Amino acid sequence: MARAALALLCSCVASIAAQEPALPPASAPPIAAVRSHELSFGERALAYSARLETLVLRDAAGEPEAEFVVASYLAREVDPARRPITFAFNGGPGSSSIWLHLGFVGPRRVVVPSGAQQAGAAPFALVDNAESLLEQSDLVFIDPVGTGFSRATGKGKNEDHWGVDEDARSVARFVQRWVTEHGRWASPKLVLGESYGGIRGALLARELQSGAIGMSLSGLILISPALDMALVDGQPADATYATALPSYAATAWYHDALREKPADLEAFLASVRLFVEEKYLPALFLGEALPADRREHLVNELERFTGIDAITWERANLRLSVARFRAELLRSRGLVVGRLDARYTGRESDDLRETPSDDPFSTAVGGAFTAALHQHHREFFGLHTERVYALRADFGSHVWKRPDSLRSSFSGYLDVGGELARAMEKNHSLRVFIGSGFFDLATTFYAAEVNVRRARLPRERVMLRHYPAGHMMYVNEESSARLAEDLRAFVAECTAPR
């Protein structure tokens, strides 16, 4: 079950990144490029250094086993001991950091349509990013082993780093190495992860704050995070159907697919949450014991909230998967909705398909990000290399390994909520930000709320925010601006003197 759940998140990356990765030869020279730049935030100009560099991890015998190639952006003319540093990565597992790097966090961003239209073909605009987190923090973008230009070397193997625990340990060792190399042990440190980056982020806090490394974090920023794999799209569990329902309602609201569309989306979603908690989830638990009158009332309410007719809900036994919902909602218009961002729509060659063949969101923006990355490497770093940047890892026949705690034949889904709670208990200065999109059908906003409640995270140190966009909410201008404002406040809170 855990393997299947992780594979679903891998598919997020595979659908966005159509390019087949290729690793460079083992003899490829290390990358080392440093350039000076300036970024304006209103009337203030920030001078910073942009670095693209190779850092080597060595085994116990001192032999090289992996090379991380990372982009970093470091403010000049400031005291590095006082300047926060944020380590950022995407998820997958198996994704490079391209999406956060050029979509929201870095000093430049690629411009894609905000209103869920296709980005089209090159040329794409790559512009200075006044919403960059660089205003508050230095930035390091991590491409885990097998992604980007990072790969195993010497006697090391990529698959040694491919697994829930293996990945967390590998990235933790890299962070330790980077901080030591650049003399930043005194700096406040934050970690920012998206999607599977939520799982990696929670486990990274565990690894970094362990006795082996002893690095305390100030903040953990989780964008559209996966935390409990039982609540991720595709899992045939009642909790998954229940946590997806508010996102179905938000999507139907966005596409004007409701018989009576409420004016206020957030008020509408509050009523859907209440319906889920008081009526829908208890009904799923009752199964065939659900009285006929309650069942009839339930399917009518499901139709009212989601735009999917009562007959379909009845035939689906009250349980509609994300894939079925995506195919069914706008079937009368000949359209399917996106998975990572349900604002996007596409057409199928067969309007009777039970499930969509791909994700309209992925094909809409993927080409723009890929082109922008190569342009950025040349313009910003003057990079000329034979290396091929792997947008995603080529797992081939290798399976992403289950965590050590789930080796039993009957062990269940991966849930890192407990690890996150323990990390916050061991470090009372650690604060957590969780941001989700209303139209994200992969890692839903209501699942994020449930994860926080169930894990018993200290709410006074958790900032939970939702945005009117999808998984990568920053491709929407309104959501990007709100997210940037929220993160400025969060970083200031994390790094304020105490």
N, C-alpha and C positions, 0 to 999 in steps of 0.2 A: 504493500500500500504506500509506504513512504517513497519507494522508488518511483512509482507511478506519479505521485504528487510532484516530486522534484522534476520529473520529465515534463510535466505541464508547464512549469515555469521556464524550463529550457526552451519550450516551443515558443515562448514570447520572444526570445532572442532570435531563434532560428527564423521566425517569420519576418522579423524586421530586417535582419542581416542576411541578404540573399547571397552575398559574396562568400565563396568557399575559401577558408583560410589556408595559408601555406606557411610553414615555418622556415626561417632562413637557415642556411647551412651553419653547422656548429662553429665554423671559422669566421663568421661575420664579426667585424670589429665592433667594439662597444660604441654606443652613441653618446656624444657629449657636445651639447650646444647650449650656449648662454647668450641671451640677447636682452637689451634694456628697452623698456617700453613705458608708456604712461597711459593712465585711464582716468577720465574725468567723471566725477560724481557731483553733478551740479556745478558749483563754482570751485570745488576742490579737485585738484589734480593729484593723483597718486602715482609716484614713480615706483616701478617694480622691475624685478628681473624675471625673465621667463627661461626656464631650464628644461631641457630634454636630456635625460641621462640614464645610464645603465648602472644599476647597483647589483652586486653579486651576493647571493646567499651561499654560505659554505657549510659543509657537513662537519661532524665532530673531529674529523682528521684534518680539517682545513682545506679540503678539496672543494672546488666550485660545483654546486649542484643545480643552481637556478639563477637566471638573470631577470630582474625586473627592470623594465624600461618605463620610466614615468615622466610625466610633465608636471612641473611645479611652477608656481607663481608666488614670488616672495617680495614683500614691500621693502624698498630701500629707505635709508635714512630714518629708521625706527629702531627701537631697542628690541631685538629678537626675543629677549627673555620675557617681555611684556606682551608681545604680539601673539595672538592665538594662531594655531595651525590646524587646518581641517584636512583629514584624509578622506577622499571621496571615491566611490566606486558604484557601478551598477550591479545587476544581479545575474539572472539566468536560471541556474548557475551556468557560467560559461560565456558571459558577456564582457566585452571590454567596457571602458568608462566613457565611450564616445558620447552617449546620450546626455549625461549630466554635464560633461565637459563643454560641449558645444550647444547644449540646449538651455542651460540655466545658470550653472555655478561659475563657469570660467569667465575670463575677461572679454571673450568674444562669443557671439552666438550666431547661429545660422537662422535666417528669417524664413519661417514657413507660415502659411495662412493660418490665422487664428480661429477662423470659423468653421473648422473641420472640412476644408477643401483640400484637394490634392496639391502638393507642392510643385508638380510638373517636372520639367527637365531643366538641366543646367542652361544658363548660369544661375547660381543661387547667391543671395546677398549674405555676406559674412561681416557683421558689424560689431563695433564696440558695445559692450554689455554693461550698461549703467546699473543693472540690477545684480551684478556679480557679487558673490559673497566675499570677493577680494577686498571690498571696502572694510570689512570687519575682521578678516582672517586671511593668513597665507593659505595657499591651496596646494594639495598634492593629489593628483589623479592616478589611482592605482589600476593597472591592468593586471589581473592575476595571471599566474603561469598558464600559458596556452592561449592567452588573448593578447590583443595588441601586438607589441614587439617582444613581450615577455615570454620566456620559454625555459625549459630545463636545459642544462648544459653539463658537460663532463659526463660522469656516470649517472647523473640524475635522469629521471623520466617524468614527463608531464603528468602521467597518471598518479605519480606519488603525491601530487598536490590536488588531485581531483576527488573530493569527498567532503562530506559535511565537516568532520573534525579536521581532516587533512588541509582543507582550504583555509579554515580559520587559523590553524597554526602557521601555515605558510605566510598568510597576509600579516599576522602578528609579528612574525620574525622580520618581515620586510619593514614594518613600521618601526620596530626597534632599531633596525639597521639604519634607516633613513634618519631618525632622530639623533642617533649617535654620530653618523657621518656629518650632519649639518649642525651639531651642537645645540639642539633644541630641547634638551631635557627640561629646562626651566620654563618653557612656554606652555600656556594652557592648550590642551589638546582636545579636539573634537573628531568624531567619526560620522560620516554621512554616507548612508547606503540606500539604494533604491531596489524595490521588488525583493528578489532573493537576498539583496543587500540587507534586508531586515534581519534575516536569519544570520547572515555573516556578521552583521553589526552586533547583534546580541552575543554571539559566540566570541567575537573579537574582544568585546569588553571583558568577557571571562578570561580569555587568554592573556590580554595585556595586563589585567589587574592581578594575575596569578603571581605566586611567589617567584616563578621562573623569570619573569620580566619586570614586574613591579611598577607598571606605568598606570597611574590613575588618570581617568578621563574626566573632562569637565562637562562634555555634552555628547549626546548620541542623537543624530538627526536621521529619521527613517521616513523615506518618501514612498508611498504606496507599498508598504512592507508586507511581505509574507512572514508570519510569525508562527502560526499554527497551521500546518499543512492540511489538517482536516477541514479547514474553512476556506480552502482555495478552490477555484473553479475546476470542475471535473470530478470532484469526489462524491460518490453516491452515498452521502450521509445526510440525515435530517438537518443537522446543524448547518451544513453547507447550503442546502436549499433555503433555510430560514435566513441566513445572513446575506444571501444574494437578493432576496425579495425587495428590499428597499432600493437597490440599484436597478432592478427591473422597473420599479415605479418611477424612478428618476429618469430613466431612459424613455419610457413611454410618455412622460411629461414633456421631455425635450422635443420629441418627434410629433407632438400633438396627436398621440394615438389613444388618448383617453376620451371617453364619452363626455365627461365634464372635467375640463382642465382647471385645477385650482390656480389662483393667481400667484400664491406664495409657495415656492418649491420647498423651502425648509420647513414650513408649517405642515405641508402635505407629507413630507417624509417623517415628521414627528408622529403623525397619525399612523403611518405605515409601520413604524417601529413598534408602536403600541399594539397594533393588530398582530404583528409577528409574535410578540411576547405573551399576549393574553389569549390569542385564539389560534394562530396558525401552527406554531410549534407544538402546543398541547395536542392539537388535532393530529399532527403527524405521529406523535407518540401513541395515540389511541389506535391508529390503524383501522382495522375492520370493526373495532368496537365503537367507532365514532357514530353517534345517532344520525339517522337519515336527515332530520331537519337541520341539524348543525352542519352537516356536510353540504346541503343545498345552500345554506346561508354563506358558508365558507367560499364555495366556488363563485358565488355571485360577488362577494367582496374581492376575491382575487381578480376577477374580471374588471371590477371598478378601479382597482389599484394599479393594474398592469397593462390593461388594454388587450390582454389575451382572453378570448371568449371562454365562458364557463364550461362549455362542452369540452374544449381542449384540456382545461384543468382537470375536469372529471376523468377524461380518458387517460390522462397522465398520472392518475392516482394522486393528485394534488402536488406532484413533484415535477418541476420543469427545470431541466438542466440549462446551464448557460448557453450551450450550443443550440439547443432546441429553441430557447427564447430568442436568440439572435436571428434564427431562421424564420420564426413564426411572427414576430411583432409587426413587421412591415411587408409580409408576404403579399398582401393585396395590392401593394404598390410595386411589386417585383423587386424588392430590396432586402438586403440583410444588413444588420448593424455590426459595428466593430466589437472586438473583444477587449482590447486594451483601452480603447476609447470609443464608447458606443455612440458618440455624436457622429462618427463617420459611417457612411453607408456605401454599399457596393451592390453590383448585380451578379447573378449566377447564370450560367448557360442553361441551367435546369431549375426552373422556379418551384419545382416540387421536391427539391433536395430536403432531406430531413435535418441536416446540419450544414453550415457554411463550409466552403472548401478552403477559405483563407480569411485573413483579417484585413478588412479595407483600410484600417488605420496604418498597418505596417507598410503596405505598399505606397501609401500616400506620402510618408515623410522619410522613409529609409534612404532613398537616393540622395536627398538633400543633405542629410547628415554625413553620408559617406564622402560625397564630393567636398563638403566643407572641411572635413578632417584633413584630407590630402592637401587642400589649399592652405589650411592653417599651418601644417607642418612645414611647407615650403616658405610661406610668407613670414611666419613668426620665428622659425628656428633655422631657416635656410637648409632644411634637411634634404639631402639627396642620398638615397639608399636603395639597395636591391632588396632589402627586407620587405615583406608583405605584411601589412597591418591586418591582423586577424580580428574582425569584428566580433567573432565568437569562436570559442574553442571547438576543435574538431574531435569530439569524443569518440567517433568511430564505434568500435565494438566495446569500448570501455564503458562501464556503468559508474555513474557518480555514487560513491560509496556511502552507505548508511552510517550514521553516527555510532560511536562505540556503545552508547546506551541502548541501541536498538538492534542488537545482534541476535536476539532470541527469535525463533521461528514465529512466535505469536505476538511479538512487539508491534506497536501500532504506529500512528502518524508522528512525524517530527513536530514537536511543539517547543519553542525556545522561550516561551513566556516566563517559565520558571527561572531560566538562566538570566533573563533580563531583570527579573525581580531580585535575584540574588546579587547581581552586579550592583544594583542600586542600594541594596542593603549593606554591602561591603564598602561602598563609597557614597557617603551621604551628600557629597557635592555633585554627584552625577545627576544631570537632568536629561530628560528625553523629550524630543519633539517627534510627533507622528502626523504626517500630512497625507490625506487621501482625496481622491476625486469621486464625485457623485456618479460619474458615468464610466467608472472603471469596473469591468465585469470580471477581471482576473483576480485582483486582490481588493475586495469590496470595502467601502468605508464603514459599513456596519460591522463587518468582521473585525476591523481595527478597534472599534469601540468595545466589542465583546472581548477581544484579546486583552485590552487594558483592564477591564473589570475582572475577568477570570484570573489573570495573573496577579491580581492584587498589587498592582504597581502603586507607589505612593503618589496620589493624584496631585498633591501640591508641587511635585517636581516633574509632572508630565504636561506638556502642551499638546493638545489634540485639536487639529484643524481639518476642515473639509473645504473643497473648492469645486466650482461648477465646470469641471473638465474631467479628463480621464486619467489613466495610469501615469502618463507623462504630462501632468497638469500644466507644466510650464510652456507647452506649445500653444496655450491659450493666453492671450495678452492680459485679460482681467485676472485670471488665476495666477499667472506669473508675477504680476505686480503685488498681489495680496500675499503670495508665498514669500516673496523677497522681503516685504515689510515684516511678516511674522518671523522670518529667520533672523533679521536684524535685531528684533526684540529678544529673540531666544538667545542668540550669541552674546548679546550684552548682558543678559541675565546670568548666563553660564560663567562669564568671565569677570563679573563685577567683584570688586574686593570684598572680602568677608572678614 
